[in-house]
Every structure is written in C-alpha cells, then in structure tokens.
C-alpha cells in the first residue's frame, strides 16, 4: 500500500482548510514550509509567508525576491497549535510570520532551536509560548504529537556558545506514523543510522543542492536531488516529498528533474515533488519505532 496519497484540489488553500481533515494531511507552503493537519491538530514547519528577505538583501548579488506567492496568509489559517522552526535563517524562522501567528492565535506555541534564542527574541514572544528544542530531547506536545529534534548539517555544523546545535531536523510522531523533516542539511556521518533507528514512513528533504559560489557568500546548501533519493533508499524510507526549490532564482532546481526521477524510481521509492494545490495524505502505519 502506498505510504502517501496525492490529491490535487481546486480553489485556494484557505478554502480547502475549512473542513476538518479525515486523517493526517500535508500541504506545501513553499521553500521548506509545510502545514500538517489531523483531526484536532494543526501545525506548520518553517513557514516563510512574508517577503522580508527581498528587502533585507535588496541590491545584493543574489536577489531574494519571491518567485512564488504565499499560498495562504496568516489571516486565512483556521487554527494553528504549533509552529516549528528548524534554524535561524529568515526563510525558516520568519519573524514577520511568527509575529502574525502569535497575534492571531493566543494558544499557539513555538518550537525553536534553543540556539536560535537571539533570532526569535525579535518576534517579541512571551517566554511561556516558546518551547526550546535541543538535539535528541523528546518533546511531548500533545497526546497525538511527539517530536524529537535531530542534528542537521547545513553543509557543516554550527553551535552557539553553550554548544547547542544551530541547525535541527525533526522527527514527528503522529497518529498515522513518523514524518522526518530534515531541516536544511547534507548527509553527514551518523545521520543515516540515526534515521534508520526510528524508521520514518515519510521524509521531507531539501533538493536544492549546493554550489561553491554560494558557499563563498555564506549561503550554505543542502542535499541535491540524487542525494536525497539515495538517502531514502539507503534508509528504507518508503516515501519522499522533495522541496526547497522555486522560491529564489539563485537557489533552486528545475522541478521537471524531480518528475523525471519519480518516474525512474517508481518501483523503488514513492517520490513526490512538493506542489501547491496538492494535499498529501499520510497512510496509517501499524507501528512506530522508538526514537531512543
């Protein structure tokens, strides 16, 4: 049985969120952003819904103007229980979006790497709304959501003064199974073994790759498409949604390459391209392995 079911929908994302989900469903928000919903639970990961980076990097060699409009505004979300950020970069920890969410939903809690405390401080959140994430420290957020932060390497590792990881991924244990959002990362020694230990049914991996000219300008990279596919094959992860493309002209890939890879790998891996206007259903898994 397929791990994920892909359904295209008509109309806006906001209109399609008016009805309660029948199970665990995911929607791409652009870049590394996803909305995950199940009955009674709703959270976003790395939601970049502003255009703050266009202004921040105006006049720089690499324009950060958005190539795609946000598929939804904060005002259009019916509810959000949690907001996750994998690291401090502005297209993952989007302060304007976080401020808006905090203003609209008084119950929302924000799960942020503890090493990102200086960046999240600019959002002006009350301390009781922040949950600090640290590598391998499980976070039980509700009866149906347990999260384990996993170390990430945005080409390399970075730490704050207390030795805490600046880059994280997350393992999300939901009712239907286990979802791995890697954050921005490359494959590093020990990552595959760590993920095999948990056995996720679905991986959300970046595929924009990396280039020396970007690295030299302090724009680190990630998995490329071939590496992301191979990681899932090696890790026996049955399904992959490839993302982190199409937002900035200088840091993307041709999405047709993902379609071509999906056709080539259809008997080995359920590979899907992250697309707007698409609902991804996570099929129920009979068991979820321990994160420990």
Secondary structure, DSSP 8 states (H G I E B T S, - for coil): --SEEEEE--S-HHHHTSS--SSEEEEEEETTEEEEEETTEEEEES---S-HHHHHTTTSSS----SS--SS-GGG-S--SEEE-SSSSTTTS-HHHHHHHHHH-TT-EEEEEGGGHHHHGGGT--GGGEEEE-TT-EEEEETTEEEEEEE--SSS--B-TT--BS-EEEEEEETTEEEEE--S----TTHHHHHHHH--SEEEEE-B---HHHHTTT-----BHHHHHHHHHHHT--EEEEES-SSSTTS---THHHHHHHHHTTTT-EEEE--TTEEEEE---S------
